[in-house]
Amino acid sequence: MEVVQVLCMKGGNGDSSYANNSLVQKKVISLTKPIMEEAITNLYDNNFPASLRIADLGCSSGPNTFFAVLEIVTTVGKLCKKMGRQLPELQVFLNDLPGNDFNTIFKSVSKFQKDLQKRMGTSAESCFVTGVPGSFYGRRFPSKSLHFVHSSYSLQWLSQVPRRLEGNERNIYMASSSPPSVLKAYFEQFQSDFSMFLRCRSEELVEGGSMVLTFLGRRSDDPSSKEGCYIWELLAVALNDMVSEGLIDEEKMDSFNIPQYTPSPAEVKCEVEKEGSFTINRLEVSKVNWNAYHGEFCPSDDHKDGGYNVAMSMRAVAEPLLVSHFGGGIIEEVFSRYQKIVADSMSREKTECVNVTVSLTKRG
């Protein structure tokens, strides 16, 4: 699997699109808002650029793309007003892999600019939005060009499926049944990728520049714990049932692996300290329910079913990967089964996503 070519959220605005099934991710961005505000305030305490350059890495498409940016820009506006300064020109770079639905993003720019003007009274002419396709595990911007980098629910994705996954057949990710060699391979790929990410951003950020990064992660020291892996294990159950019934080829199943690693706070801290270019200001853990509509107004009867909500959220994330490997013919059946499996699991135990957020400042 060539991850750069096939990894993307499901585009468009259809019922199963990421745009319509990313409420969990929006809640995570909202949870980290105080950390973003603190980071931007600290940035402005040390520097007041005439032009502020912001990058959102792993921006995906849909309403969340501009939700995070609007929060960042609003914070800058409040600081400027408090300090009696004029709002600087804002250059916003939206980055994701080439398969991302950038067309939907570009169609939403005018709405973002109207929202910005409505919230802040700011002329749209002072905010410039640019799409930047390509992997963030490489250089994407000129040296010392960025002031603030944001990334949410993107850095758990790896640049490639780890090598040396022998003995992990019938699993699609790390699992409780995975041998130690598989866990080690996933961890080493995370180390390599995240250290590369930090090196690249250290070149691109100005001195004193800030980053706020949120991973889908875990609290446990065990990388195969339910916190990080269970949601994928349940998808593997649905796929394996279809293998048993002859609906999916066994060899296809055994060669499918998810390119993801959900790190612990200690693992994130260790890699930052090893790379050495950044100071850690905050390192925090938060939680959200798997079911995006848990405790929320349900827009339809379907959304009253937690299994349906989780299955739709996961479909928006996983469908492009599944289609590239198995073909599109299995999708409806696999997620119909997954919905029932997830609903059963949620009826018996508490199911939550664990988020690891780190706020960093580039050292001088």
C-alpha positions in Angstrom: 0.0 0.0 0.0 1.4 3.4 -1.1 0.1 5.4 1.8 0.7 8.8 0.3 -1.4 7.9 -2.7 -4.4 6.2 -0.9 -4.7 7.8 2.5 -7.4 10.4 2.6 -10.8 11.0 4.3 -13.9 10.3 2.1 -14.5 13.5 0.1 -17.6 15.3 -1.1 -20.7 16.1 0.9 -22.6 12.8 0.7 -24.1 10.9 3.6 -21.0 8.9 4.3 -18.5 11.7 3.6 -16.0 13.0 6.1 -17.6 16.4 5.9 -20.8 14.9 7.4 -19.2 12.5 9.8 -16.5 14.3 11.6 -18.3 15.6 14.7 -15.9 13.7 17.0 -13.0 15.5 15.4 -14.7 18.9 15.8 -15.2 18.1 19.5 -11.5 17.4 19.9 -10.6 20.7 18.3 -13.0 22.5 20.7 -11.4 20.7 23.7 -8.0 22.0 22.7 -9.1 25.6 22.2 -7.7 26.9 25.5 -4.3 25.4 24.6 -4.3 27.1 21.2 -5.3 30.4 22.8 -2.4 30.1 25.3 0.1 29.2 22.5 -0.9 32.2 20.3 -0.9 34.6 23.3 2.7 33.4 24.2 3.7 33.9 20.5 2.4 37.5 20.5 4.2 38.2 23.8 7.5 37.6 22.1 6.8 38.7 18.6 4.3 40.8 16.7 4.7 40.1 12.9 3.2 42.4 10.3 2.1 39.3 8.4 1.1 36.1 10.3 1.6 32.8 8.6 -0.4 29.8 9.9 -0.3 26.2 8.7 -3.0 23.6 9.4 -1.4 20.2 8.7 -3.7 17.3 7.9 -6.6 19.7 7.2 -8.8 17.2 5.5 -12.1 18.7 4.1 -15.4 19.7 5.4 -16.4 22.1 8.1 -13.6 21.2 10.5 -11.0 22.6 8.1 -12.0 26.2 8.6 -13.4 25.6 12.2 -9.9 25.3 13.6 -8.5 28.2 11.4 -11.4 30.5 12.5 -10.7 29.8 16.1 -7.0 30.6 15.6 -7.7 33.8 13.7 -10.3 34.9 16.2 -7.8 34.6 19.0 -5.3 36.7 17.1 -8.0 39.3 16.6 -8.8 39.5 20.3 -5.2 39.9 21.2 -4.7 42.7 18.6 -7.8 44.5 20.0 -6.5 44.1 23.6 -3.1 45.5 22.6 -4.5 48.3 20.5 -2.9 47.0 17.3 -4.1 46.5 13.8 -4.8 42.9 12.7 -1.9 41.7 10.6 -2.3 40.2 7.2 -3.0 36.5 7.7 -1.7 33.8 5.4 -3.3 30.4 6.0 -1.8 27.3 4.5 -4.0 24.2 4.4 -2.0 21.0 4.0 -3.0 17.4 3.3 -2.0 14.5 1.1 -2.7 14.9 -2.7 -5.8 12.6 -2.5 -7.5 15.1 -0.1 -10.7 16.7 -1.4 -9.2 20.2 -1.9 -12.0 21.1 -4.3 -14.5 21.1 -1.5 -12.1 23.2 0.6 -11.7 25.8 -2.1 -15.5 26.0 -2.6 -15.8 26.8 1.2 -13.3 29.7 1.2 -15.9 32.3 0.5 -18.0 31.1 3.4 -15.0 31.1 5.7 -14.2 34.7 4.7 -17.9 35.7 5.4 -17.8 33.9 8.8 -14.5 35.8 9.6 -16.0 39.1 8.7 -19.2 38.4 10.6 -17.3 37.4 13.8 -14.5 40.0 13.7 -15.6 42.7 11.3 -12.4 41.9 9.4 -12.1 42.4 5.7 -11.7 39.2 3.7 -8.9 40.9 1.8 -6.6 40.6 4.8 -6.8 36.8 5.0 -5.2 34.7 2.2 -5.9 30.9 2.0 -3.6 28.5 0.1 -3.8 24.8 -0.4 -0.5 22.9 0.1 -0.7 19.2 -1.1 2.0 16.8 0.1 3.1 14.8 3.1 4.0 16.7 6.3 6.7 14.0 6.8 8.8 16.2 4.6 9.5 19.9 4.0 6.5 21.8 2.7 7.4 25.4 3.5 10.4 27.8 3.1 12.9 28.1 6.0 11.7 30.3 8.9 8.4 31.2 7.2 5.8 30.0 9.6 4.6 31.5 12.9 2.0 28.9 14.1 1.4 25.3 13.2 -1.8 23.4 14.1 -2.5 19.7 13.5 -5.4 17.7 15.0 -6.1 14.0 14.5 -3.5 13.7 11.8 -0.1 12.7 13.3 -1.3 9.3 14.4 -1.2 8.4 10.7 2.1 7.0 9.6 4.0 7.7 6.4 3.9 4.0 5.5 2.7 0.6 6.8 5.5 -0.7 9.0 7.6 -3.5 7.7 8.1 -6.8 9.5 4.5 -7.5 10.4 4.8 -11.3 10.2 2.6 -13.1 12.6 -0.2 -10.5 12.6 -2.4 -12.3 10.1 -6.2 -11.8 10.5 -5.4 -8.5 12.4 -5.5 -5.2 10.5 -3.6 -3.2 13.1 -2.0 -3.8 16.5 -4.2 -6.0 18.6 -4.2 -7.9 21.9 -3.1 -11.0 19.9 -0.3 -9.2 18.0 3.3 -10.5 18.7 5.8 -8.1 20.3 7.7 -7.8 17.0 4.6 -6.2 15.4 4.2 -3.7 18.3 7.9 -2.8 18.0 7.6 -2.3 14.2 4.7 0.1 14.6 6.4 2.0 17.4 9.7 2.4 15.4 7.8 3.7 12.4 6.1 6.3 14.7 9.5 7.3 16.1 11.0 7.7 12.6 8.0 9.7 11.3 7.4 12.0 14.3 11.1 12.8 14.6 11.1 13.7 10.8 8.0 15.8 11.3 9.7 17.7 14.1 12.9 18.3 12.1 11.0 19.6 9.2 8.9 22.0 11.3 12.0 23.2 13.1 13.4 24.4 9.8 10.1 26.0 8.7 9.1 27.9 12.0 10.6 31.2 13.0 12.4 31.4 16.3 9.7 31.4 19.0 7.1 30.0 16.7 4.5 27.6 18.1 2.8 24.4 17.4 -0.3 22.7 18.9 -0.5 19.1 17.9 -3.3 16.7 18.9 -2.9 12.9 18.3 -5.5 10.2 18.6 -3.6 8.4 21.4 -3.7 6.4 24.6 -3.0 6.7 28.3 -1.7 3.2 28.7 1.9 2.1 28.3 0.7 -0.8 26.3 0.4 0.1 22.5 -2.0 -2.8 22.0 -4.4 -1.7 24.7 -8.1 -1.2 23.9 -7.7 2.6 24.2 -5.9 2.8 20.9 -6.7 -0.4 19.1 -10.2 -1.7 20.0 -12.1 0.4 17.4 -9.9 -1.3 14.7 -10.2 -4.7 16.2 -13.9 -4.6 15.9 -13.6 -3.7 12.2 -11.3 -6.7 11.8 -14.0 -8.9 13.3 -16.4 -7.8 10.6 -13.8 -8.4 7.9 -12.8 -11.8 9.3 -16.5 -12.9 9.3 -16.7 -12.1 5.6 -13.4 -14.0 5.0 -15.0 -17.0 6.7 -18.0 -16.7 4.5 -15.9 -16.5 1.3 -16.8 -12.9 0.7 -13.2 -11.6 1.1 -10.1 -13.4 0.0 -8.0 -14.6 3.0 -4.7 -13.5 1.4 -6.1 -10.0 0.8 -7.2 -9.9 4.5 -3.8 -11.0 5.8 -2.0 -8.3 3.7 -4.1 -5.4 4.9 -2.7 -3.2 7.7 -3.7 0.2 9.0 -0.9 2.8 8.8 -1.5 4.3 12.2 0.1 4.5 15.7 -1.7 6.0 18.7 1.1 7.3 21.0 1.1 7.8 24.8 2.0 11.2 26.3 5.3 9.7 27.4 6.2 8.6 23.9 5.3 12.0 22.4 7.4 13.7 25.1 10.4 11.4 24.5 10.5 12.1 20.8 10.3 15.9 21.3 13.1 15.8 23.8 15.3 13.6 21.6 14.8 15.8 18.6 15.7 18.9 20.7 14.4 21.8 18.7 11.3 22.5 20.8 10.3 23.3 24.4 7.2 21.6 25.7 4.7 24.1 27.2 1.7 21.8 27.7 1.2 18.0 27.4 -2.4 17.0 28.2 -4.8 14.1 27.7 -8.5 14.4 27.0 -11.3 12.0 26.1 -14.3 12.0 23.8 -17.0 9.3 23.4 -16.8 7.2 20.3 -20.4 8.2 19.6 -20.3 11.7 18.3 -24.0 12.3 19.3 -23.6 10.9 22.9 -25.4 13.5 25.0 -26.2 15.6 21.9 -29.3 16.4 19.8 -29.7 13.7 17.2 -30.6 15.1 13.8 -32.4 11.9 12.7 -33.6 8.6 14.1 -30.6 6.9 12.6 -28.3 9.0 14.8 -30.0 7.7 17.9 -28.1 4.4 17.3 -24.6 4.8 18.6 -23.4 1.9 16.5 -24.6 3.7 13.4 -22.8 6.9 14.4 -19.5 5.2 15.0 -19.8 3.1 11.8 -20.4 6.2 9.8 -17.5 8.1 11.4 -15.1 5.1 10.8 -16.4 4.7 7.2 -15.6 8.3 6.4 -12.0 7.6 7.6 -11.4 4.1 6.5 -13.4 3.7 3.2 -10.6 5.0 0.9 -8.1 2.6 2.4 -10.5 -0.4 2.2 -11.5 0.4 -1.4 -7.9 0.7 -2.5 -7.1 -2.8 -1.1 -10.3 -4.8 -1.3 -12.3 -2.9 -3.9 -15.6 -1.0 -3.4 -17.9 -4.1 -3.5 -17.4 -4.9 0.2 -18.1 -1.5 1.7 -21.8 -1.6 2.3 -21.7 -5.1 3.8 -18.6 -4.6 6.0 -20.0 -1.4 7.6 -23.5 -2.9 8.1 -21.8 -5.7 10.1 -19.5 -3.3 11.8 -22.4 -1.2 13.0 -24.0 -4.2 14.8 -20.6 -5.3 16.3 -19.9 -1.8 17.6 -23.4 -1.3 19.0 -23.1 -4.6 20.9 -19.7 -3.5 22.3 -21.0 -0.1 23.3 -23.9 -1.7 25.2 -21.5 -3.5 27.4 -18.6 -1.1 28.0 -17.5 2.5 28.0 -16.0 3.4 24.6 -13.9 6.6 24.4 -11.2 8.1 22.2 -8.1 9.3 24.1 -6.5 12.5 22.8 -2.9 13.6 23.4 -2.2 17.3 22.9 1.2 18.9 23.0 2.0 22.6 22.8 5.5 23.4 21.6 7.7 26.5 21.1 10.7 26.5 18.8 13.9 27.2 20.7 16.2 30.1 19.8 
